[in-house]
Amino acid sequence: MRKYSESSTRLILIACGLMTGGLGVISISPEFFIVKLFKLDYVQDFDIIIRHWSASVFVLGVFLIISAFNEKWRIPLVLFAIIEKVYLVVVCIFALKYSYGESFAIVIPLDTIMCLLLAFVLLNEFKKSDRKEVLK
């Protein structure tokens, strides 16, 4: 297998950061995006929860992009992103039995792919940190 490069890590982190953080746009106009993106009815009562979730996801995406260039941030942020995404995938899988569940079906493959890519980054970061410890 070819040697894994730093540029590959950066590319994965930037791509995952953009896909994750891109959902932050929902906080600008939740009604529009909930109806258009997820094909769900907008419920005003949930507005603050929707805005908070999308802003939180935006911040995670920004931090993933920052971690592409700041190695000290990588392990904790990638670990957090994997936990968040695995949880979301599991919730979406269980939601498939409800009428609204298919609105989130696209999340399952996308976040699963991002989890695998981020796990690959995490494993390589652990390998890299092991090598640094040996060199000390």
N, C-alpha and C positions, 0 to 999 in steps of 0.2 A: 504494500500500500504506500502511495506517495505520502511524503511528509505533509502534515497539516500545517497551514501557514497562518500567520497573524492576519493577513488580508482576508482569508476565508472567515476567520472569527469576526472581523469587523463587518464583513458583508452580511453574515447571518444576524448579528446584533442590530445592524441598521435596518435590515429588512423586517425583522421581527418587531423592532421598535416602531417602524412606520405603520405596519399592519395593526399593531396593538394601539398605538397612540392615535391612529387615524379615527378611531371611534370617539375620540374626544370632541369631535365636531357635533356629536349628538347634544352635548350640553348647551350649544348655541341655540338650537331650535329642536327641542325634544319632540314636539308634536309632529313636525315635518318628517324627521328621520325615523321615528317609531312606526309611522304609517307607511312611508316609502321603503325603508330598508328592511324592516321586520314584518311588514304587512299586518300590523296589529292595530287595534283601536287605541287611541291615545286617551289615557285616563288622567285628568288634571290632578287628582289626588296623589299620584305617584311622581309628579314632576320633580320634586326635590330629590327623590331617591334616584331617578333617572339621571338628573344633572350631576349628582354626586358620583354615581358609578362611572359615568362617561368622563368626568374630570379626573377621577382616580386612575382610570385606564390610560388617559392621556399622559398623566405624570409618569406612570410606569413605562410607557412607550418612550418618552423623552429620556428617562433614566437609562433605558436599554441602549439608546443611541449614544448617550454620554459614556456608558461603560464600554462602548466600542473603542473609545480613545483613552479611557482611564481604567487601567488594569486593576487597580485597587478596588474598584466598585463592582467588578465582574461577578465574582463568586456569590456574594450576597444577593445581588440583583437578579442574576440568572436563576438562582435557587428560588427566590421569591416568585419570579415570573413563572417558573415551572409549576410551583405549588398552586398559584392562582389559576393557571390554565388547566391543570389537571382537574381542579375542583369544578371549574366552569364546564369542562367536557362531561364530567360525571353528572352534574346537574342537568345539562342539556340532554343527555342520554335518558335520564329518568323522566324528563319533561316530554319526551316523545309520545308517551301514552296519553297525554292530554291534547285537546284541540289546538292549543297555542304552541305546542311543542315543535311542530314542523317549521314554525317561523324561525327557530333557532338551530335547525338541522345543519345549516352551513357552518356553524361554529365548530361542530364536532370534528370534521376533517381538517379545517384550517388550524384550529388550536392544537390538534393532535400533531400535525406536521411541525408546528412551531415548538411544541414540547420536545419532539425528537431532535430537532435542530439545536435547541437550547441545551438539551441533555448532552449532546455531542460537544458543545462548547464547554459545558461544565466539566465533563470528563477530561477534556484537554487542558483546562485550567488547573485541575487537580494534578494532572501529570506534570504540567509545567511547574507548579509550586513544589512538587516533590523533587524535581531536578534542581530547583533553586536551593532547597534545603540541603541537598547533597553537596552542592558547590560551596556552601558556607563553611 
